Amino acid sequence: MLGCPSVDPHSKQVRPEAWGDDPFTESILEAVPTALLLVDRAGRIQRVNELTGRLFGWPREKLLGQAVEVLVPAGLREQHPGQRDRYLAQPVARAMGSGRELFGQHRDGSEFPVEIGLNPVLSGGNVHVLAAIVDITERKRLEANLVAHTHELEQRGAELERSNEALERSNVELQQFAYVASHDLLSPLRAISGFVQLIQHSADLDPSNKERMARVVSGVSRLGTLIKDLLDYSRLDTRARPFETVKLEPVLRQVLELLEVQIEESGAQITHGALADVEGDAAQLRQLLHNLIENAIKYRGDVPPEIRVEAREEKDCVRLAVVDNGIGVDAAQAEKIFEIFRRLHTQQQYPGTGIGLAVCRRVVTRHAGRIWVESLPGGGCQFLCTLPRAERAAP
């Protein structure tokens, strides 16, 4: 068995004089999780631990005295003696994993990758080589998998980048198209509306034709509103401003002033609770609150609207809530109402273009949040969204 080698502090080479049959030393060498073998100058295996035999598929006693080339792949055996001689000519410790890629050969002829650490050993004036061998098959497999996965991720990343670039170009083109189309359509619509109104008030029209003209004027007006809303929707990104700390209370006051007529006509009661500061685009946040409150006023029930606005600070965001006592939202339609042009009611029931909530979603998405609606027991609903917390100055 391999014993415990001693170290000559002057030569820095291991001396095997202390090797013997000490059971404690033998237990240590057998417990080492590395194959160990001692080879003499002629390339004969002199000592070997049990793990070496298991690694190469040989009984340990069968390896003793054999040429070390029995553990080397057939295609490399002719080169091995020369490599050993060159090493013994300048015997210095070689760390595990240094040098070229190496392979071992199992008794059944199969080859497997290994790392070998070498240390020169002095014995009676002769130099032996102590080799520590580790099977790195599993490491190679993991490395290959890692390379394959890295390559796949790089490909997917490149594809995603190309898709994002294409989507960004498409969005820019769509915004430009929507702006140009909307802007260019408004001018002829105004002309049509003015001309139809002149005809409508003509004394030559009988009552039935005047009614038809009134319907035309109404249709042109709705179309104009739709185009203006589409124009606003297309400008959400082009008119975006840098984020800043926004106090929601003055923003809410501005919104209520803009909605003063609708509030008076509907008899709405609007209250608010805590309104935490947020980080965002003040103009877009004003638009968000405007659309949500206007939506709550529009979709009221038989009683005057009661609307509550809150913006509470949570762990990593501010949760904005607009709660009403209106007609509510069917749970099956809760996601669809945020789609552009999505309408759940006829123009006669509730006039509009179906863009307001789509604008809300785009604003919230730009603020890295999410928006959703929940029905309340007994009627009404609450629109909820998350917004960035305001950054606090260091104390």
BELCOR-V493324 format. One record per residue. RES is the residue in three letters. SS is DSSP state (helix for helix, strand for strand, loop for the rest). Layout:
# BELCOR-V493324
res: <RES RES>
ss: <SS SS>
This chain:
# BELCOR-V493324
res: <MET LEU GLY CYS PRO SER VAL ASP PRO HIS SER LYS GLN VAL ARG PRO GLU ALA TRP GLY ASP ASP PRO PHE THR GLU SER ILE LEU GLU ALA VAL PRO THR ALA LEU LEU LEU VAL ASP ARG ALA GLY ARG ILE GLN ARG VAL ASN GLU LEU THR GLY ARG LEU PHE GLY TRP PRO ARG GLU LYS LEU LEU GLY GLN ALA VAL GLU VAL LEU VAL PRO ALA GLY LEU ARG GLU GLN HIS PRO GLY GLN ARG ASP ARG TYR LEU ALA GLN PRO VAL ALA ARG ALA MET GLY SER GLY ARG GLU LEU PHE GLY GLN HIS ARG ASP GLY SER GLU PHE PRO VAL GLU ILE GLY LEU ASN PRO VAL LEU SER GLY GLY ASN VAL HIS VAL LEU ALA ALA ILE VAL ASP ILE THR GLU ARG LYS ARG LEU GLU ALA ASN LEU VAL ALA HIS THR HIS GLU LEU GLU GLN ARG GLY ALA GLU LEU GLU ARG SER ASN GLU ALA LEU GLU ARG SER ASN VAL GLU LEU GLN GLN PHE ALA TYR VAL ALA SER HIS ASP LEU LEU SER PRO LEU ARG ALA ILE SER GLY PHE VAL GLN LEU ILE GLN HIS SER ALA ASP LEU ASP PRO SER ASN LYS GLU ARG MET ALA ARG VAL VAL SER GLY VAL SER ARG LEU GLY THR LEU ILE LYS ASP LEU LEU ASP TYR SER ARG LEU ASP THR ARG ALA ARG PRO PHE GLU THR VAL LYS LEU GLU PRO VAL LEU ARG GLN VAL LEU GLU LEU LEU GLU VAL GLN ILE GLU GLU SER GLY ALA GLN ILE THR HIS GLY ALA LEU ALA ASP VAL GLU GLY ASP ALA ALA GLN LEU ARG GLN LEU LEU HIS ASN LEU ILE GLU ASN ALA ILE LYS TYR ARG GLY ASP VAL PRO PRO GLU ILE ARG VAL GLU ALA ARG GLU GLU LYS ASP CYS VAL ARG LEU ALA VAL VAL ASP ASN GLY ILE GLY VAL ASP ALA ALA GLN ALA GLU LYS ILE PHE GLU ILE PHE ARG ARG LEU HIS THR GLN GLN GLN TYR PRO GLY THR GLY ILE GLY LEU ALA VAL CYS ARG ARG VAL VAL THR ARG HIS ALA GLY ARG ILE TRP VAL GLU SER LEU PRO GLY GLY GLY CYS GLN PHE LEU CYS THR LEU PRO ARG ALA GLU ARG ALA ALA PRO>
ss: <loop loop loop loop loop strand strand loop loop loop loop loop loop strand strand helix helix helix loop loop loop loop helix helix helix helix helix helix helix helix helix loop loop loop strand strand strand strand strand loop loop loop loop strand strand strand strand strand loop helix helix helix helix helix helix helix loop loop loop helix helix helix helix loop loop loop strand helix helix helix helix loop loop helix helix helix helix helix helix helix helix helix helix helix helix helix helix helix helix loop loop loop loop strand loop loop loop loop loop loop loop strand strand strand strand loop loop loop loop loop strand strand strand strand strand strand strand strand strand strand strand strand strand loop loop strand strand strand strand strand strand strand strand strand strand loop helix helix helix helix helix helix helix helix helix helix helix helix helix helix helix helix helix helix helix helix helix helix helix helix helix helix helix helix helix helix helix helix helix helix helix helix helix helix helix helix helix helix helix helix helix helix helix helix helix helix helix helix helix helix helix helix helix helix helix helix helix helix helix helix loop loop loop loop loop loop helix helix helix helix helix helix helix helix helix helix helix helix helix helix helix helix helix helix helix helix helix helix helix helix helix helix helix helix helix helix helix helix loop loop loop loop loop strand strand strand loop helix helix helix helix helix helix helix helix helix helix helix loop helix helix helix helix helix helix helix loop loop strand strand strand strand strand strand strand loop loop strand strand strand loop helix helix helix helix helix helix helix helix helix helix helix helix helix helix helix helix helix loop loop loop loop loop loop loop strand strand strand strand strand strand strand strand loop loop loop loop strand strand strand strand strand strand strand loop loop loop loop loop loop helix helix helix loop loop helix helix helix loop loop loop loop loop loop loop loop loop loop loop loop loop loop loop loop loop helix helix helix helix helix helix helix helix helix helix helix loop loop loop loop strand strand strand strand strand loop loop loop loop loop strand strand strand strand strand strand strand loop strand loop loop loop loop loop loop>
